[in-house]
Amino acid sequence: MAINDVPAYNFRLVLPPEFSNVPTQLIPWRNSVKTSWLRTAFLLPLLATSSVAWGQDLADPDNRFRVYLGGFWPKIDSKIAINGEDLTPLPPINVEDVLRVPDSKGAAWGGINWKISKRNALEFEYFSLNRNGGLSDTFSPPLAVGDGFIESGEINTFYDTSIMRLTYGYSLLSSERMNLRLKAGLHIAQLEAGLEILGQICTPITVPSAPPGCPTAQTDAASEDVTAPLPHFGASFTYALSETWGMKLTAIGFAIEIDSIEGSILELDADVAWKPWKQFGLGAGWRYFNTNVKASNSTLNGEFDFEYSGPSLFINYWF
């Protein structure tokens, strides 16, 4: 029986004979009373159930796919060491402070979630950030790059970063409002940096081959790149604050050391999502990411440190 079809209850008042002459307008009864209170009693639980269903849709959408795309404005701190064959490796150079590469830059990022089943999900995310910088200065102490030193001159630098993440999630605890998910997967970090140098430079073939007094009007270049597949483990927690608002916290990381290769990764995300429409929504969050790759082999002879954190805005689409 539909809610709107709840029958009205008709009450009939039977008066004793002595009240037969009383005008009907003085009788405080209606011949028909429609029980609106009964309809309300039916509606309130259903409205509450509808609210919880919206919460469930935020925490664990019925749709199998979610695509998200947004902008990210990170504050960046990165270092690089490009080691040579002859010189003892020196500490990494701060890319922002020393080489004057911008320490903040907006970039696009996005991804897709696939809800395989009630408890199993797969997520892919991609982020790319390319930066360039340059300076002309005298360096004290001289900068060591590869097997060379630069005492003064001009340095043009590029530092390109691409991060891909593929993560499997298993819902350990799930309800209409919340979802606690264990995660495991793989980050693929593509890091590339290079320097073009013009100025007072010492190399193994110059005289002298080390500071002070390096020859002037010399040119040199050095670059290094690495594609590092780094596994990760972690968890995420999603909670529906109301029928249209939800939040999500994610923490994943890992560290590994094999032979001459060291690598670590850490990602922390906090997002708030608003879903005013059935398939579209908006969100804002804060993201932190840190990776370090260090090696001394034919693939990589140096070190990359890359860290960023900052706010993000994004749109969601469920289907």
Rosetta blueprint (number, residue, H / E / L):
1 M L
2 A L
3 I H
4 N H
5 D H
6 V L
7 P L
8 A L
9 Y E
10 N E
11 F L
12 R L
13 L L
14 V L
15 L L
16 P L
17 P H
18 E H
19 F H
20 S L
21 N L
22 V L
23 P L
24 T H
25 Q H
26 L H
27 I L
28 P L
29 W L
30 R L
31 N L
32 S E
33 V E
34 K L
35 T L
36 S H
37 W H
38 L H
39 R H
40 T H
41 A H
42 F H
43 L H
44 L H
45 P H
46 L H
47 L H
48 A H
49 T H
50 S H
51 S H
52 V H
53 A H
54 W H
55 G H
56 Q H
57 D H
58 L H
59 A H
60 D L
61 P L
62 D L
63 N L
64 R L
65 F E
66 R E
67 V E
68 Y E
69 L E
70 G E
71 G E
72 F E
73 W L
74 P L
75 K E
76 I E
77 D E
78 S E
79 K E
80 I E
81 A E
82 I E
83 N E
84 G L
85 E L
86 D L
87 L L
88 T L
89 P L
90 L L
91 P L
92 P L
93 I E
94 N E
95 V L
96 E L
97 D L
98 V L
99 L L
100 R L
101 V L
102 P L
103 D L
104 S E
105 K L
106 G L
107 A E
108 A E
109 W E
110 G E
111 G E
112 I E
113 N E
114 W E
115 K E
116 I L
117 S L
118 K L
119 R L
120 N E
121 A E
122 L E
123 E E
124 F E
125 E E
126 Y E
127 F E
128 S E
129 L E
130 N E
131 R E
132 N E
133 G E
134 G E
135 L E
136 S E
137 D E
138 T E
139 F E
140 S E
141 P E
142 P E
143 L E
144 A E
145 V E
146 G E
147 D L
148 G E
149 F E
150 I E
151 E E
152 S E
153 G E
154 E E
155 I E
156 N E
157 T E
158 F E
159 Y E
160 D E
161 T E
162 S E
163 I E
164 M E
165 R E
166 L E
167 T E
168 Y E
169 G E
170 Y E
171 S E
172 L E
173 L E
174 S E
175 S L
176 E L
177 R L
178 M E
179 N E
180 L E
181 R E
182 L E
183 K E
184 A E
185 G E
186 L E
187 H E
188 I E
189 A E
190 Q E
191 L E
192 E E
193 A E
194 G E
195 L E
196 E E
197 I E
198 L E
199 G E
200 Q E
201 I E
202 C E
203 T L
204 P L
205 I L
206 T L
207 V L
208 P L
209 S L
210 A L
211 P L
212 P L
213 G L
214 C L
215 P L
216 T L
217 A L
218 Q E
219 T E
220 D E
221 A E
222 A E
223 S E
224 E E
225 D E
226 V E
227 T E
228 A E
229 P E
230 L E
231 P E
232 H E
233 F E
234 G E
235 A E
236 S E
237 F E
238 T E
239 Y E
240 A E
241 L L
242 S L
243 E L
244 T L
245 W E
246 G E
247 M E
248 K E
249 L E
250 T E
251 A E
252 I E
253 G E
254 F E
255 A E
256 I E
257 E E
258 I E
259 D L
260 S L
261 I E
262 E E
263 G E
264 S E
265 I E
266 L E
267 E E
268 L E
269 D E
270 A E
271 D E
272 V E
273 A E
274 W E
275 K L
276 P L
277 W L
278 K L
279 Q L
280 F E
281 G E
282 L E
283 G E
284 A E
285 G E
286 W E
287 R E
288 Y E
289 F E
290 N E
291 T E
292 N E
293 V E
294 K E
295 A E
296 S E
297 N L
298 S L
299 T L
300 L L
301 N E
302 G E
303 E E
304 F E
305 D E
306 F E
307 E E
308 Y E
309 S E
310 G E
311 P E
312 S E
313 L E
314 F E
315 I E
316 N E
317 Y E
318 W E
319 F L
